[in-house]
Each structure stands twice: as structure tokens, then as C-alpha cells.
Amino acid sequence: MPRQSRHIQLPSVDRVLQSKVFVELAQQYGRDSVVDELRKQLSQTRKRLLATKQLNEQTTVAADSVSADESIVENLYKDVLASLTREFEPSLRKVFNLTGTILHTNLGRAPYPQSAIDAMVKVSQGACNLEFDLQAGQRGRRDDHVERWICKLTGAEAATTVNNNAAAVLLTLNSIADGRNVIVSRGELIEIGGSFRVPAIMKKAGCKLRETGTTNRTHLQDYKDAIGKKTAALMKVHTSNYEINGFTKSIAARELAELASAHNIPLIDDLGSGTLVDLTPFGLPYERTAREALQDGADVITFSGDKLLGGPQCGIIAGRRDLIELIDKNPMKRAMRLDKVTLAALEAVLTLYASPDRLAERVPSLGLLSRTATEIKETAEILHRILATALPDFEITICDTKSQIGSGALPTRTLDSYAVTIEGNSTTSASELATLFRALSIPVIGRISQNALWLDCRSLLHDLDELTTMLQSDLTAT
């Protein structure tokens, strides 16, 4: 019986790197990355062979064995390629949102219109006039690219933008009320996702919260009693993720505006999600528009760009020119400003609102929100056929369900929808099914309920063909 070798001879790193496949790999991923991974794979191969005692003196691979080298290099190439592919795969990936929440914060909120995508690509490919006035031939203001459209669509005197609505509220409060009091109803001291709380934002903004009224009832007299010498503003906050019902009382923005004007202090109206058009023609509940808020007398309004508006993540601040100029001069504005790509997308989305009758076909989020239950059921039937064929061992059905708008927009309203449900069985739970679908080449994100994976089809519209093709390929392989 031959004595086992204590040394397993494998090709050197330099020798492997000279092979054609590894030369190409180094060109694609960089020599350093390939070398690091190759060393790991060689070390693992050596440990694995030693552990399984597969090599002895008779079968030890010699460094000058061409055929053995080719076999080892081929296996190393497969392992290194697989590892580098995983390492270099983008962390931020496309997914199919079948959760039933259309504007899903965790899944990127509103999908962009094609015109916005085209505008983003165009300005990102080279230089652009981000802060350059082409007519004057001198430095310009980046918000000029969108201000005229915001003013046109809202009726504001002036406008500016920041990176999200939380920043818009923070910047507005700090600019107008630093070191002074801002009066807010207790029923509007909201907390939204990510522990965003109005009191905390006010504290960071440097102003002092002056609560008034009670949780369920606030009267005009409560605001009057709270106004004092240190009052800098009244503030109305959109209850973006809840409603208080029953024995309640709140003051309309118009009444607050009249009170604020009588005391020569501004009214700040945080619209939260915000909308530029009446949503009822889309089959959605009424939501006060940005223009209506200003017509009601608000001096400054703030709202989001990536929710009901259907655009990129940003915060929009609009209202009185003197207050917008004050906000623009705040040193914090620079830390919150939008980049060229976001501004290009926002401008493209705003221009679509010049033709409100075509918004459902041009703004994807509004198109998804306004889909009829009949249309969604037809989509569900297509998806059901694909899944029933690919997963014959599971009970798959079509169920009526309710979608929600999401991201704090119209929080208590739901929309009729249909979902394809896959019930867990004795070998595979609903949680394991969800894991399986998240591991597909394009992850599919659903929700789990009643020991079943629910795939709500409301948000499945233009990419239905892509999903069905992927499911047929991936699930069959699985």
C-alpha cells in the first residue's frame, strides 16, 4: 500500500493566471480581484483534497502534468467565476413588487415614467447646465430647472427642492422658526416609518414644539390661546398613516391661515405625500392638492416627489417668495440639494402634469393605482396558469384581495385587487416559498398570510411578459 503524500501539488497562481480563461477573467474583474479569489479557491481545493484523502503518492498531481493542469484550471475557473459573479453582482436590483402595496417604501416607491428615465440617462452621460445660465453665460441656480413647473402647477410664488420631504420640513422649520415656537395640534404629531417623528424633527430644526388641543379634538381657540410673543409659525401636518375617527374636531387649513395672518405669522402646511391633481377621476379618494393648500392660505407647503406625484425621491417646498428665499439662503440647503439626475427626472415628471387627462398612461404609479379589478383578474389568470404548470405539487388559486397605496398616501383606503396564492404543504412552508421566490433571477416579493404566499397582481402590468418568461425558466430549473 503506497504511503500517502504529505504535499499536494497544485498549479501555482502564476501558472493558472497565464491560461486564456483567467486572462479574460482578469480583464473583466481586475487582476487583483482574480488573484485574491484564485488563492482562496486553491487553498480550499487543497484542504478539501487532504480532508477526503483523495491524493496519495500514486495520484498526486504533478505541476508539469498538462492534462491534470487543464482539468484543475477548468474547475478553478468555474469556482472563481461563480464567486466573482456573486461579488460583483449589484446589490441594488430590480424586483417584482407583488406585495399589494403599490408605493412600497422598501421597494423604491413610485416607478418612473419613461420620459424621466430618458432624461436621467441624457444628463448623466456628460456635462449639463446644472448650475449654468445658458442665456446669461454665468452661474445659475439649480432649482430653476423645476421651479417654474412647480409654480405653474401649484400656483406658488416660488419653490425650491431638497432630497426628501423630511428634509423639506426640517429645512423649512429651521429657516422660519429657529429658536422660537411652532404650534401644532396634538392630533397631528405623527410618526411615520423609520421613526420619523414631528417632535424630533422640530427639535433638530432648532424650534420649540408648542402642542395644543388634545389627541382627538383641537379647537380654533386652542391655537389662539397658544400664540405668544415667541410664536414663529402655525403648522398643519398631514396625518399620513392614520385617521382619528369618532368624537373628533380639527381645524381646516383656511381657518388656520386666517388666524396666522391676523397675528402676522406664517402657516406651514406639510402635505406629506402630496398630489398635484384631483385623484377622484382615477377612482381614488379625494386628497387635497398642493394648489388647494396654497389657495386655502398656506404660506409654505411641503410634499414628496416619489409618492402620489409618481416621480423621484425629493421634497418640494413651495409658497411665498420671501419665505422661499429665506429657506434657500439657509446653509443647510446645500447639504440637502438635488443632484442633476434627480432634477432631470423631476422636471420630466412635472411636465407630464401639463396634460392631466393622459396621466394614467404616462405616470406608471397613477396607472397602477387606477387599474380596474377586472384588468387585474386577467393578469392573475395568466400568472396562475404559469405557476400551476411550474409548481404542480402546490395548491394554487386566485383570490380577491385588497391592495394598499402605501408610503403614507391615503392610509385608510384600500383598492380591490386579485392575488395568486400558493399554499404551503407538508414539505414546503409559505415562508420557504417566499424564500424561493426571492432567490429567483429577478426576485419576486409577495406577502405571507394564512400559510400561503400571496402574489398581488395590481402592480404587475408592463412587466408581465418578463415575469412569466422568468418564472417558466427559473422554476422549471428549480
URGIBEL-V125587 format. One record per residue. N is the residue number from 0. SS is DSSP state (H for helix, E for strand, - for the rest). PHI is phi in whole degrees, -180 to 180 (NA if undefined). Layout:
N SS PHI
N SS PHI
This chain:
0 - NA
1 - -66
2 - -73
3 - -70
4 - -74
5 - -87
6 - -127
7 - -99
8 - -89
9 - -118
10 - -58
11 - -71
12 H -58
13 H -61
14 H -66
15 H -63
16 H -65
17 - -79
18 - -69
19 H -59
20 H -66
21 H -78
22 H -63
23 H -66
24 H -65
25 H -65
26 H -67
27 H -81
28 H -110
29 - 96
30 H -61
31 H -61
32 H -63
33 H -68
34 H -61
35 H -58
36 H -70
37 H -63
38 H -61
39 H -62
40 H -69
41 H -64
42 H -64
43 H -67
44 H -63
45 H -62
46 H -64
47 H -65
48 H -69
49 H -64
50 H -66
51 H -93
52 - 54
53 - -82
54 - -115
55 - -133
56 - -61
57 - -78
58 - -111
59 - -58
60 - -77
61 - -85
62 - -65
63 - -100
64 - -85
65 H -65
66 H -66
67 H -67
68 H -58
69 H -62
70 H -66
71 H -67
72 H -60
73 H -62
74 H -68
75 H -62
76 H -60
77 H -61
78 H -69
79 H -66
80 H -61
81 H -62
82 H -67
83 H -68
84 H -62
85 H -65
86 H -66
87 H -93
88 - -65
89 - -56
90 - -72
91 - -89
92 - -129
93 - -71
94 - -134
95 E -95
96 E -90
97 - -116
98 - -79
99 - 95
100 E -105
101 - -70
102 - -95
103 - -81
104 H -57
105 H -72
106 H -113
107 - 95
108 - 58
109 - -72
110 - -71
111 - -85
112 - -65
113 H -62
114 H -63
115 H -70
116 H -63
117 H -61
118 H -66
119 H -64
120 H -62
121 H -62
122 H -78
123 H -85
124 - -86
125 - -178
126 - -72
127 - -149
128 - -88
129 - -56
130 - -129
131 E -137
132 E -84
133 - -66
134 - -75
135 - -83
136 - 70
137 E -145
138 E -59
139 - -118
140 - -112
141 - -65
142 - -71
143 H -60
144 H -66
145 H -120
146 H -60
147 H -63
148 H -74
149 H -61
150 H -65
151 H -63
152 H -86
153 H -112
154 - 84
155 - -74
156 - -75
157 E -155
158 E -156
159 E -148
160 E -136
161 E -139
162 - -80
163 - -167
164 H -72
165 H -61
166 H -67
167 H -62
168 H -66
169 H -59
170 H -66
171 H -63
172 H -64
173 H -66
174 H -73
175 H -96
176 H -132
177 - -57
178 - 81
179 - -128
180 E -92
181 E -125
182 E -94
183 E -137
184 E -66
185 H -60
186 H -73
187 H -118
188 - -84
189 - -79
190 E -129
191 E -116
192 H -53
193 H 76
194 H 60
195 E -77
196 E -123
197 H -56
198 H -59
199 H -67
200 H -63
201 H -62
202 H -64
203 H -67
204 H -76
205 - 88
206 - -99
207 E -113
208 E -73
209 E -116
210 E -74
211 E -145
212 - 73
213 - -122
214 - -59
215 - -103
216 E -142
217 - -131
218 - -105
219 H -61
220 H -62
221 H -61
222 H -66
223 H -59
224 H -67
225 H -84
226 - -69
227 - -146
228 - -65
229 - -93
230 E -75
231 E -100
232 E -168
233 E -98
234 E -136
235 E -113
236 E -118
237 - -67
238 - -77
239 - -74
240 - -134
241 - -163
242 - -134
243 - -103
244 - -117
245 - 101
246 - -81
247 - -130
248 E -158
249 - -139
250 - -103
251 - -65
252 H -59
253 H -62
254 H -67
255 H -64
256 H -64
257 H -65
258 H -66
259 H -62
260 H -63
261 H -64
262 - -105
263 - 57
264 - -127
265 E -80
266 E -105
267 E -100
268 E -119
269 E -86
270 E -84
271 E 69
272 - -61
273 - 79
274 - -143
275 - -99
276 - -135
277 - -66
278 - -88
279 H -63
280 H -63
281 H -91
282 - 81
283 - -106
284 - -65
285 - -67
286 - -137
287 - -59
288 - -85
289 H -62
290 H -63
291 H -64
292 H -63
293 H -71
294 H -66
295 - -72
296 - 112
297 - -61
298 - -87
299 E -142
300 E -120
301 E -131
302 E -162
303 E -89
304 - -101
305 - -109
306 - -112
307 - -64
308 - -65
309 - 84
310 - -121
311 - -79
312 - -65
313 - -170
314 E -117
315 E -110
316 E -120
317 E -142
318 E 153
319 - -61
320 H -61
321 H -64
322 H -75
323 H -65
324 H -64
325 H -63
326 H -65
327 H -64
328 - -83
329 - -64
330 - -57
331 - -69
332 H -57
333 H -61
334 H -73
335 H -114
336 - -69
337 - -85
338 - -86
339 H -64
340 H -68
341 H -66
342 H -63
343 H -64
344 H -66
345 H -64
346 H -61
347 H -63
348 H -68
349 H -61
350 H -65
351 H -66
352 - -75
353 - -70
354 - -124
355 H -61
356 H -72
357 H -113
358 H -63
359 H -62
360 H -89
361 H -103
362 - -106
363 H -53
364 H -62
365 H -69
366 H -64
367 H -69
368 H -68
369 - -99
370 - -64
371 - -84
372 H -62
373 H -64
374 H -62
375 H -68
376 H -64
377 H -62
378 H -64
379 H -62
380 H -66
381 H -66
382 H -64
383 H -60
384 H -62
385 H -65
386 H -71
387 H -64
388 H -76
389 H -77
390 - -127
391 - -67
392 - -88
393 - -118
394 - -82
395 E -123
396 E -136
397 E -106
398 E -127
399 E -74
400 E -152
401 E -123
402 E -93
403 E -123
404 - -72
405 - 93
406 - 57
407 - 77
408 - -91
409 - 45
410 - -62
411 - -98
412 - -99
413 E -122
414 E -123
415 E -62
416 E -153
417 E -132
418 E -130
419 E -95
420 E -110
421 E -120
422 E -80
423 - -67
424 - -128
425 - -66
426 - -106
427 - -136
428 - -81
429 H -61
430 H -64
431 H -69
432 H -63
433 H -61
434 H -64
435 H -59
436 H -72
437 H -72
438 - -91
439 - -67
440 - -57
441 - -119
442 - -56
443 E -110
444 E -108
445 - -116
446 E -137
447 E -105
448 E -156
449 - 55
450 - 57
451 E -144
452 E -92
453 E -100
454 E -115
455 E -73
456 - -95
457 - -61
458 - -87
459 - -102
460 - -129
461 - -72
462 - -103
463 H -62
464 H -62
465 H -63
466 H -65
467 H -64
468 H -64
469 H -65
470 H -63
471 H -60
472 H -77
473 H -71
474 H -71
475 H -65
476 H -66
477 - -68
